[in-house]
Amino acid sequence: MKHTTDWSRERCLDLDRTDPLASARSRFALPAGIIYLDGNSLGALPHGAVGALSRTILDEWGAGLIRSWNQAGWIDLARKTGDGIARLIGAKAGEVVACDSTSINLFKLVAGALAQARTRNPQRRVILSEKGNFPTDLYMAEGLAKLVGDGAELRWVEGDNLVAEFRPDVAVALFTQVDYRSGRVLDMARLNAAASAAGHDIVWDLSHSAGALPLEVGRDGAELAVGCGYKYLNGGPGAPAFVYVARARQAGFPMMLSGWLGHATPFEFIPAYQPAPDIARFQCGTPSILALRALQEGVATFADIAMKDVRAKSLELSDLFWTLMETQCREYGFQCISPEEHAKRGSQLSFAHEHAWPIMQAIIDRGVIGDFRAPNLLRFGFAPLYVRFIDVWDAVMTIREVMSAGDWRASKYQSRNAVT
Ligand SMILES: *Cc1c(COP(=O)(O)O)cnc(C)c1O
């Protein structure tokens, strides 16, 4: 439940002093004077990335040249980085590989699951998803259904009773565990059990979960998942995403984007495709080594940190933010649309407001960075490795100032940018 006691700036400073994650903030290069509440969209820069990238550029690329594929371990970097991510999501080493984008990776997994389902039973032809899912998930599924043809279709549904939609024509469901708009969390274990009973797969999109919540994909029966590298994993703009496939599913899984790095023996240069028996199969072409190095450093910001501590602080931060918005900004018409119940809430809060866009621009101008999501949401993400309690306090006070002075009405805040 939300805090009910009286809050003060001093109390927030006290919480920061006793915060078990306090020292993790020094792993990041955060600009002075900025309160960053958008790590759910682009994680902050890890100090480690700066040195690692410059070493990779100068020593490995510059001096090592092509030898670095072997000598600097470039060829194993995608799997090694995947192993680091595996620890954060409750997977085993060898079940995750970092590669491509989230969009591409969900195409791989949905395409393979669809193909397997249709082979077993041609009536299974539907890709099930939520209407409110992140658009790229829907677009990729729609494109895939068109490509496959022969009755394949995307069916999007609304409402809370997803299990009721697990019909006999469903081949695979594509669900995002934490909703990007509201932060609502789906019950992974329960839905996996229901899907398994109904006879179809679920491909999980963990973009807003990995690095934000403790995940136990193995224990909770998830076999197929993708996720994003540049959000809570701090991998940098456009970082490689990841693919998780439970060990038991790897060898038989049809890989439709059959690139050479997923081949069993890429350097034999055999004309016929023969997929690798393990997680290597889910790579497609040559990875960006610079991007993987940055992601590796992003994942390393979680070293020695227990996800249960991350979760505990995340909920305390969002509880505090919500309480302060209610007490300090009550008269300004913000309506929180995120679930109040902890088990149903990710690491963000979203507030509906009819002037959400100009308000967000005005507070960004004052150094508090959140983001706007159409049509009317102000979204604030809480990355517990670097967001402090004092940041929450100061952010809400900034919002209050902008609202009480009406600064957001300035004309410079009214026009939309290309990226919101
Ligand atoms: C951020 C996000 C993506 C991003 O996809 P890209 O291919 O990296 O652009 C996909 N799905 C969800 C649910 C996301 O939150």
The ligand as a Gaussian input file, in Angstrom:
#p B3LYP/6-31G(d) Opt

LIG

0 1
 C       10.693000      -0.857000     -26.372000
 C        9.856000      -1.966000     -26.877000
 C       10.119000      -2.553000     -28.108000
 C       11.230000      -2.005000     -28.957000
 O       11.397000      -2.652000     -30.143000
 P       12.645000      -2.290000     -31.060000
 O       12.646000      -3.298000     -32.096000
 O       13.861000      -2.299000     -30.181000
 O       12.438000      -0.901000     -31.583000
 C        9.338000      -3.620000     -28.501000
 N        8.329000      -4.080000     -27.728000
 C        8.043000      -3.513000     -26.535000
 C        6.940000      -4.048000     -25.707000
 C        8.798000      -2.442000     -26.084000
 O        8.510000      -1.877000     -24.918000

